[in-house]
Amino acid sequence: MSHKAGFVNIIGNPNVGKSTLMNAFVGEKLSIITSKAQTTRHRILGIVNGDDFQVLFSDTPGIIKPAYELQESMMGFVKSAFEDADVLIYMVEIGEQALKDEAFFKKITSSKIPVLLLLNKIDTSNQEQLETQVQLWAEKVPNAEIIPISALEGFQVKEVFDRIIELLPKSPPFYPKDQLTDKPERFFINESIREKILLHYKKEIPYAVEVDTEEFLEEENIIRIRSVIMVERDTQKGIIIGHKGSALKRVGVEARKDLEKFFGKQIHLELYVKVNKNWRSNQNQLKRFGYNQ
């Protein structure tokens, strides 16, 4: 068998560029990207197919010390990334000194599978700083192959991809060759709306929000979508809606534009806001939203 296939799982601290890298590999915007920490909450699979290979990339939440049930579940997705990886990508950024969780760090340094340590955002550094950082990480993670990159600028992304193909085991494909991800359409609708909330609201609001798409009706020329934005308190509901609905309207307009690009069709998007008290600490609610599985 000359065909190769395997799971390549991307882990690291929040905001090091994991989602940017996966989207660059896949060529589609599967993972939402903002400057805020904890943007990614799920483990998101992006599939890249070639004639003789299938790479299954996993973007995972940034590693944090969990403070409530939702974050516990997010770290569960990271733990699962160690279990099925054929190649592990540990992503750090220029200036970083350590992983925020010592137990995860030990898993990386004792890994029996190939580890690619990608030193990201090198476009923000100079040669001296880069050399210092490469030396630092070579000492900290001696089992890793270190590759400096800029995921945003695309620098060395192709070289990393080629190296991944070399490291993959021989295997038939795990998914149909025309499949892009393991997530359903509604997941990407929810994530697109949540991204706009992360971009436009401050403090606790984005972290108290979950989105649930209740209706997805695809017609020949248009897709009709009805989504509910869940918040934890009445005061948050008022902030999401804004004066005379202006803030909610902005979220809807921007999400609709992104979704029209993603689906290649006209979108009719209706947004509502509901209070779902303490959903982040409620096991049943978390399960309903795809966490704790």
C-alpha positions in Angstrom: 0.0 0.0 0.0 1.4 3.4 -1.0 -1.4 5.4 0.5 -0.7 7.3 3.7 -3.2 8.6 6.3 -3.1 9.7 9.9 -4.1 12.2 12.6 -2.0 15.3 13.1 -3.1 17.1 16.3 -2.2 20.7 17.1 -1.8 21.7 20.7 -0.4 24.7 22.6 -1.1 27.7 24.8 -4.0 30.1 23.9 -3.4 32.5 21.0 -0.3 30.9 19.6 -1.8 30.5 16.1 -3.2 27.0 16.1 -6.4 27.9 14.3 -4.6 30.1 11.8 -2.2 27.1 11.0 -5.0 24.6 10.5 -7.0 26.9 8.3 -3.8 27.5 6.2 -3.3 23.7 5.9 -7.0 23.0 5.0 -7.4 26.1 2.7 -10.8 26.8 4.4 -11.8 28.8 7.4 -12.9 25.9 9.7 -11.6 27.4 13.0 -12.6 30.8 14.1 -9.8 33.2 14.8 -9.7 36.2 17.2 -7.2 37.9 19.5 -9.1 36.7 22.5 -8.0 33.6 24.5 -10.2 30.5 24.5 -11.6 31.2 21.0 -11.5 27.5 20.1 -13.7 25.4 22.5 -14.0 22.1 20.6 -11.6 19.8 18.8 -12.2 20.6 15.2 -11.2 18.2 12.4 -9.9 19.5 9.1 -9.3 16.9 6.3 -6.7 17.4 3.6 -6.8 14.9 0.7 -4.3 14.0 -2.0 -4.1 11.1 -4.5 -1.9 9.1 -2.1 -2.6 10.7 1.3 -5.2 11.9 3.7 -4.2 14.2 6.6 -6.6 14.6 9.5 -5.7 17.8 11.3 -7.2 18.6 14.7 -7.3 22.1 16.1 -7.7 22.0 19.9 -8.5 24.6 22.6 -5.6 26.5 24.1 -4.2 24.8 27.2 -5.4 26.5 30.4 -6.0 25.6 34.0 -9.8 25.0 34.1 -11.9 27.2 36.3 -15.4 25.8 35.6 -17.1 22.8 33.9 -16.9 24.2 30.3 -13.1 24.6 30.6 -12.8 21.1 32.1 -14.5 19.8 29.0 -12.3 21.9 26.7 -9.2 20.4 28.3 -10.7 17.0 27.8 -10.5 17.6 24.0 -6.8 18.4 24.4 -6.2 15.2 26.3 -7.9 13.2 23.6 -5.5 14.8 21.1 -2.7 12.7 22.7 -4.6 9.5 22.4 -5.0 9.1 18.6 -2.2 11.3 17.2 0.2 9.9 14.6 2.1 13.2 14.5 1.9 15.8 17.3 2.3 19.5 16.5 3.3 21.5 19.6 2.9 25.1 18.7 4.6 28.0 20.6 5.2 31.6 19.7 8.2 33.8 19.8 8.9 34.9 23.4 7.1 32.0 25.0 8.9 30.1 27.8 6.7 27.2 28.9 3.4 25.4 28.5 0.8 26.5 31.1 0.2 23.0 32.3 3.1 20.9 33.5 1.3 17.5 33.1 0.6 18.2 29.4 4.2 19.3 28.9 5.5 16.0 30.3 3.2 14.2 27.9 4.9 16.0 25.0 8.5 15.5 26.2 7.8 11.8 26.7 5.9 11.2 23.5 6.7 8.1 21.5 5.2 9.6 18.3 6.9 12.3 16.1 6.7 15.8 17.6 7.0 18.9 15.5 7.6 21.9 17.6 6.5 24.9 15.5 7.9 28.2 16.6 5.3 30.6 15.3 5.1 34.4 14.6 8.8 34.6 13.6 7.8 37.6 11.5 7.6 39.6 14.8 11.2 38.7 15.8 14.8 39.2 14.7 17.5 36.6 14.0 19.1 36.8 17.4 15.8 36.3 19.2 14.9 33.5 16.9 18.2 31.6 17.5 17.8 32.1 21.3 14.3 30.7 21.2 15.3 27.7 19.0 18.0 26.8 21.5 15.6 27.2 24.5 13.0 24.8 23.0 15.7 22.3 21.8 16.7 22.0 25.5 13.2 21.8 26.8 11.8 19.4 24.2 14.8 17.3 23.0 12.5 14.8 21.3 11.0 17.4 19.0 11.9 18.6 15.5 11.9 22.4 15.7 10.6 24.4 12.7 10.3 28.2 12.7 7.2 29.4 10.9 4.8 32.2 10.4 1.3 30.7 10.0 -0.2 34.1 9.2 2.3 34.9 6.5 2.4 31.3 5.2 6.2 31.1 5.8 7.4 27.5 6.0 3.8 26.2 6.1 4.3 24.1 2.9 7.6 22.7 4.3 5.8 21.6 7.5 3.1 20.0 5.5 5.6 18.1 3.3 7.3 16.9 6.5 4.0 15.7 7.9 3.4 13.6 4.8 6.8 12.0 5.2 6.0 11.1 8.8 2.5 9.7 8.2 2.0 5.9 8.5 0.8 3.8 5.5 -3.0 3.5 5.8 -6.2 3.7 3.7 -8.2 6.9 4.1 -10.4 7.2 7.2 -13.0 9.4 5.6 -14.4 9.8 2.0 -11.9 11.7 -0.1 -14.3 14.6 -0.8 -15.0 15.3 2.9 -13.6 18.5 4.5 -14.4 18.0 8.2 -16.3 15.8 10.6 -18.5 18.7 11.8 -22.0 19.3 10.5 -23.1 22.6 8.8 -24.8 23.8 12.0 -21.5 23.7 13.9 -19.9 26.2 11.5 -23.0 28.5 11.6 -22.7 28.5 15.4 -18.9 29.2 15.3 -19.3 32.0 12.8 -21.8 33.8 15.0 -19.7 33.2 18.1 -16.7 34.7 16.3 -18.5 37.9 15.7 -19.5 38.1 19.4 -15.9 37.5 20.4 -14.8 40.4 18.1 -17.4 42.9 19.2 -18.1 42.4 22.9 -15.8 42.8 25.8 -15.1 41.3 29.2 -17.1 38.3 30.2 -19.8 38.5 27.5 -18.1 36.3 24.8 -17.3 33.6 27.4 -20.8 33.4 28.7 -22.2 32.9 25.1 -23.1 29.7 23.3 -24.9 29.5 20.0 -27.5 26.9 19.0 -28.8 26.7 15.4 -32.4 25.5 15.6 -33.3 25.7 11.9 -31.3 25.0 8.8 -33.4 24.9 5.6 -31.5 24.6 2.3 -33.5 25.6 -0.8 -32.3 25.9 -4.4 -31.1 29.5 -4.2 -31.1 30.3 -0.4 -30.4 28.8 3.0 -32.7 29.8 5.8 -31.1 29.7 9.2 -32.6 30.5 12.7 -30.0 30.6 15.5 -30.3 31.3 19.2 -27.6 33.1 21.2 -27.5 31.7 24.8 -26.3 33.9 27.6 -26.2 33.3 31.4 -27.9 36.5 32.7 -30.6 39.0 31.7 -28.0 41.8 31.8 -25.9 40.0 29.2 -29.0 39.6 27.0 -29.4 43.3 27.0 -25.8 43.9 26.1 -25.9 41.4 23.2 -29.0 43.0 21.7 -27.8 46.6 22.2 -29.7 49.8 21.8 -32.8 49.2 19.6 -31.2 45.9 18.5 -28.2 47.6 16.8 -25.5 45.3 18.3 -27.3 42.1 17.5 -27.9 43.4 13.9 -24.2 44.0 13.4 -23.4 40.4 14.5 -26.1 39.0 12.1 -24.9 41.1 9.1 -21.2 40.1 9.5 -22.0 36.4 10.2 -24.3 36.2 7.2 -21.5 37.6 4.9 -19.1 34.9 6.2 -21.7 32.2 5.8 -22.5 33.2 2.3 -18.8 32.8 1.4 -18.6 29.4 3.2 -21.8 27.9 1.7 -21.6 29.7 -1.7 -25.3 30.6 -1.4 -27.6 33.4 -0.3 -28.3 33.2 3.4 -31.3 34.4 5.4 -30.2 34.5 9.1 -32.5 35.1 12.0 -30.9 35.7 15.4 -32.6 35.5 18.8 -31.2 35.8 22.4 -32.2 33.7 25.3 -31.1 33.4 28.9 -29.8 29.9 29.9 -28.7 30.4 33.5 -25.2 29.0 34.4 -25.0 26.8 31.3 -21.2 26.7 31.5 -21.5 24.7 34.8 -24.4 22.5 33.9 -23.5 19.0 32.7 -26.7 18.5 30.8 -26.4 21.8 28.9 -22.7 21.1 28.1 -23.6 17.7 26.7 -26.4 19.3 24.6 -23.8 21.8 23.1 -21.4 19.0 22.2 -19.1 19.2 25.3 -18.4 16.4 27.8 -18.7 13.6 25.2 
